[in-house]
């Protein structure tokens, strides 16, 4: 059987939006550090001195900078040839993460059940094996037709190995 390859990555437009959003928050937080000249009162439960407020803003800016960097790495990874879901003659392979993507390989013979699930408006194909559960996310495929095609092909290829309960 031949190998069938589908792009399996986050939408680059949304990743660019995340870079812009977190980049702006980083810039804003860094600019606010030097502008602090009074105590920060948080409700009636906490009062922070000028120095504490600067530390808080610094920590916030560092967190936003890390999120910006992580989004940028996701964008770079989206151009990688590893960001594909591949159906081979004996297994399905796809990346698990977006930043440091580990390739998941599930042998058709290990698949016990396939089920389409919808958790918190995120539709996915759940693959249950003796080793655990794996999910192929609909949002990481090109469109709904591609997701349906992947579901059908995986069902066909795994059907001889699955047990009917």
Secondary structure, DSSP 8 states (H G I E B T S, - for coil): ---EEEE----HHHHHHHHHHHHHHHHHHHHHHTT--S-EEETTTEEE-HHHHHHHHHHHHHHHHHHHHHHHHHHHHTTSTT-EEEE-SSEEEEE--SSS--EEEEEGGGEEEEEEEEETTEEEEEEEESS-EEEEEGGGSS-HHHHHHHHHHHHHHHTTT----
